[in-house]
Amino acid sequence: MRILLTEDDDSVRAFVSRALELDGHKVETACNGVEAMDCLSSNDGGFDLLVTDVKMPIMDGIALAHEASGLWPGLPILLMTGFADQRERAQDLADVIRDVVTKPFTLQQIREAVSEAVEAEEKPKEANKAA
């Protein structure tokens, strides 16, 4: 799976990136929503999953999710946040948000959340192949 990870904290970005690479995912990173949109645009949205922090400078994860889902409606999104009040801002994104992982999280928790999001995306593809 090809994953775009957007996180403004260098240590969290490195931690999550390494964890996902250990599971065999190809991970590209961005440090804010604007950089993530540039990456998505230059790859024509060609990622299997967008994992993004909610609270970031310049363009936060909710704005990124709105913009990305408008341009690439099939792109699944996983949010990470340490702020419970931010969940309400994502209510209208229920169709594209696969989960919200609360910080601080463990290596195992983020790996499981990504694994579940990936599996949810693979099921419709497998059903289409069988039809």
C-alpha positions as CSV (number, residue, x, y, z in Angstrom):
1,M,0.0,0.0,0.0
2,R,1.1,3.5,-0.8
3,I,0.5,5.9,2.2
4,L,0.9,9.6,2.5
5,L,1.6,10.6,6.1
6,T,1.1,14.2,7.1
7,E,2.4,15.3,10.5
8,D,4.0,18.5,11.6
9,D,6.0,16.9,14.5
10,D,9.2,15.5,13.2
11,S,9.5,12.8,15.8
12,V,5.9,11.6,15.4
13,R,6.3,11.6,11.6
14,A,9.5,9.5,11.8
15,F,7.9,7.1,14.4
16,V,4.7,6.5,12.4
17,S,6.6,6.3,9.1
18,R,9.0,3.7,10.4
19,A,6.1,1.7,11.9
20,L,4.2,1.6,8.6
21,E,7.3,0.8,6.6
22,L,7.8,-2.2,8.9
23,D,4.4,-3.5,7.8
24,G,5.5,-3.3,4.2
25,H,3.8,0.0,3.2
26,K,5.5,2.5,0.9
27,V,5.3,5.8,2.9
28,E,5.8,9.3,1.7
29,T,5.6,12.2,4.2
30,A,4.6,15.8,4.4
31,C,4.9,18.2,7.3
32,N,1.7,20.2,6.7
33,G,-1.5,20.2,4.6
34,V,-0.1,22.4,1.9
35,E,2.9,20.1,1.3
36,A,0.5,17.1,1.4
37,M,-1.7,18.7,-1.3
38,D,1.3,19.3,-3.4
39,C,2.3,15.7,-3.1
40,L,-1.2,14.4,-3.8
41,S,-1.5,16.7,-6.8
42,S,1.9,15.7,-8.3
43,N,0.8,12.0,-7.9
44,D,-2.8,12.7,-9.1
45,G,-4.1,11.4,-5.8
46,G,-2.3,8.1,-6.3
47,F,-2.2,7.0,-2.7
48,D,-4.1,4.1,-1.1
49,L,-4.5,6.0,2.2
50,L,-3.9,9.5,3.6
51,V,-2.9,9.5,7.3
52,T,-2.9,13.0,8.7
53,D,-2.6,14.9,12.0
54,V,-5.6,17.2,12.6
55,K,-3.8,20.1,14.3
56,M,-1.1,21.5,12.0
57,P,0.1,25.0,10.9
58,I,-0.7,26.4,7.5
59,M,-3.4,23.9,6.5
60,D,-4.7,21.6,9.2
61,G,-5.8,18.0,8.7
62,I,-9.5,18.8,8.5
63,A,-8.9,21.3,5.7
64,L,-6.6,18.8,4.0
65,A,-9.2,16.1,4.3
66,H,-11.9,18.4,2.8
67,E,-9.8,19.4,-0.1
68,A,-8.3,16.0,-0.8
69,S,-11.7,14.2,-0.6
70,G,-13.2,16.8,-3.0
71,L,-10.5,16.2,-5.6
72,W,-10.1,12.4,-5.0
73,P,-13.4,11.2,-3.6
74,G,-12.2,7.6,-3.2
75,L,-9.2,8.4,-1.1
76,P,-9.6,6.9,2.4
77,I,-8.3,9.1,5.2
78,L,-7.2,8.3,8.7
79,L,-6.9,11.2,11.2
80,M,-4.6,11.5,14.2
81,T,-5.3,14.0,17.0
82,G,-4.5,14.8,20.6
83,F,-7.5,17.1,20.7
84,A,-10.9,15.5,21.3
85,D,-12.8,18.6,20.3
86,Q,-11.4,18.4,16.8
87,R,-13.5,15.2,16.0
88,E,-16.6,17.3,15.6
89,R,-15.0,19.3,12.8
90,A,-14.8,16.1,10.8
91,Q,-18.4,15.1,11.1
92,D,-19.2,15.9,7.4
93,L,-16.3,13.7,6.3
94,A,-17.8,10.4,7.7
95,D,-17.8,8.7,4.3
96,V,-14.0,9.2,3.8
97,I,-12.6,9.2,7.3
98,R,-11.9,5.6,8.2
99,D,-10.9,6.3,11.9
100,V,-9.6,8.9,14.3
101,V,-6.6,7.7,16.3
102,T,-6.2,9.6,19.6
103,K,-2.7,10.7,20.6
104,P,-0.7,9.6,22.3
105,F,-0.9,6.2,20.6
106,T,1.4,3.2,20.7
107,L,3.2,1.7,17.7
108,Q,0.7,-1.2,17.8
109,Q,-2.4,1.2,17.9
110,I,-1.3,3.1,14.8
111,R,-0.3,0.0,12.9
112,E,-3.7,-1.6,13.7
113,A,-5.7,1.5,12.7
114,V,-3.8,1.6,9.3
115,S,-4.3,-2.1,8.8
116,E,-8.0,-1.8,9.5
117,A,-8.3,1.1,7.1
118,V,-6.4,-0.8,4.4
119,E,-8.5,-3.9,4.9
120,A,-11.7,-1.8,4.6
121,E,-10.5,-0.5,1.2
122,E,-9.5,-3.9,-0.1
123,K,-12.9,-5.6,0.6
124,P,-14.9,-3.6,-2.0
125,K,-12.1,-4.2,-4.5
126,E,-12.2,-7.9,-3.9
127,A,-16.0,-7.9,-4.2
128,N,-15.8,-6.2,-7.6
129,K,-13.3,-8.8,-8.8
130,A,-15.6,-11.6,-7.9
131,A,-18.6,-10.0,-9.6
